[in-house]
Amino acid sequence: LAEAGVPYDVVLEMDEINGQMGDTDLVLVIGASDTVNSDAEDDPTSAIAGMPVIQVWKSGRVVVLKRSMGSVSYAGIDNPVFYNENTDILLGDAKASCDALRAELAAAVGEAVAA
């Protein structure tokens, strides 16, 4: 987040945000596949079993930005969240995808959406 210039005062800890996931309409996942992998909680034999994760699968909709479906996570494992009914995968360069999403939102609401 520091590399992206995200101010720390707008960043929540996992335990702060996880309690809000059930009330969250949409989550954008950009990278960090292991940190949103439900196997950390659901599969005691997983390479990431017990690792703290953000429970994005509890939100209404998850959109995962990935370069390709062929890439694996840092831990080298698949992520079952990617196959959930409430998850969509947006393939491509994350910055270009975010820029395109911002432009579409701006067009839909008829005004500029902050970069």
C-alpha positions in Angstrom: 0.0 0.0 0.0 2.9 2.3 0.7 4.1 1.9 -2.9 0.7 2.9 -4.1 0.6 6.0 -1.9 -2.4 4.8 0.1 -2.5 6.9 3.4 -2.3 4.7 6.5 -5.1 6.5 8.2 -7.6 5.0 5.7 -6.3 1.4 6.1 -8.1 -1.0 8.5 -6.6 -4.0 10.2 -8.0 -7.5 9.2 -9.9 -7.9 12.4 -11.5 -4.5 11.9 -12.6 -5.1 8.3 -13.6 -8.8 8.6 -16.6 -7.8 10.9 -17.9 -5.6 8.1 -17.6 -8.1 5.2 -21.1 -9.4 5.5 -22.5 -5.9 5.1 -20.1 -5.1 2.2 -21.6 -4.9 -1.3 -18.4 -5.2 -3.4 -14.8 -6.0 -2.8 -12.1 -5.5 -5.4 -9.1 -7.8 -4.9 -6.0 -6.6 -6.5 -3.2 -9.1 -6.1 -2.6 -10.6 -2.7 -4.4 -13.9 -3.5 -3.2 -15.7 -0.4 -4.6 -13.0 1.9 -8.1 -13.6 0.7 -8.0 -17.4 0.5 -10.7 -19.1 2.4 -8.6 -22.3 2.7 -6.6 -20.6 5.5 -9.7 -21.0 7.6 -11.5 -24.0 6.0 -8.7 -26.5 5.1 -6.5 -27.6 8.0 -4.2 -29.3 5.5 -3.6 -26.2 3.4 -0.2 -24.6 3.1 -1.7 -21.4 4.5 -3.9 -23.0 7.3 -4.2 -20.6 10.2 -2.9 -17.6 8.3 -5.0 -14.5 8.9 -7.0 -13.6 5.9 -9.5 -11.0 4.8 -12.9 -12.8 4.5 -13.9 -11.3 1.1 -16.1 -14.3 0.3 -18.6 -13.0 2.9 -19.3 -9.8 0.8 -22.1 -9.5 -1.7 -19.8 -9.5 -4.7 -16.0 -10.1 -5.2 -14.1 -8.9 -8.3 -10.6 -10.3 -8.5 -8.1 -8.6 -10.8 -5.6 -11.1 -12.2 -3.1 -11.0 -15.0 -4.1 -14.5 -16.1 -5.8 -17.6 -14.7 -2.5 -19.5 -15.1 -0.7 -17.7 -12.4 -0.6 -19.1 -8.9 -0.4 -17.4 -5.6 2.8 -16.7 -3.6 2.1 -19.9 -1.6 1.6 -21.8 -4.9 -1.9 -22.9 -4.2 -5.3 -22.3 -5.8 -7.9 -20.1 -4.2 -11.4 -21.5 -3.8 -12.8 -18.0 -3.5 -12.2 -17.6 -7.3 -14.8 -20.2 -8.0 -17.6 -18.9 -5.7 -20.8 -17.9 -7.2 -20.4 -14.3 -6.0 -16.9 -13.9 -7.5 -16.0 -12.6 -10.9 -12.4 -12.5 -12.4 -11.3 -9.5 -14.4 -8.2 -10.5 -16.4 -5.6 -8.0 -17.4 -3.2 -5.4 -16.1 -4.5 -4.2 -12.7 -3.7 -0.5 -13.3 -5.3 -0.5 -16.7 -8.3 -2.4 -15.4 -8.7 0.1 -12.5 -8.4 3.0 -14.8 -11.1 1.5 -17.1 -13.4 0.8 -14.1 -13.0 4.4 -12.9 -13.8 5.8 -16.4 -16.9 3.6 -16.6 -18.0 4.8 -13.2 -17.5 8.4 -14.1 -19.5 7.9 -17.3 -22.3 6.1 -15.4 -22.7 8.9 -12.8 -21.9 11.7 -15.2 -19.1 13.2 -13.3 -15.4 12.8 -12.5 -14.4 10.0 -10.2 -11.3 10.8 -8.2 -8.1 9.0 -9.2 
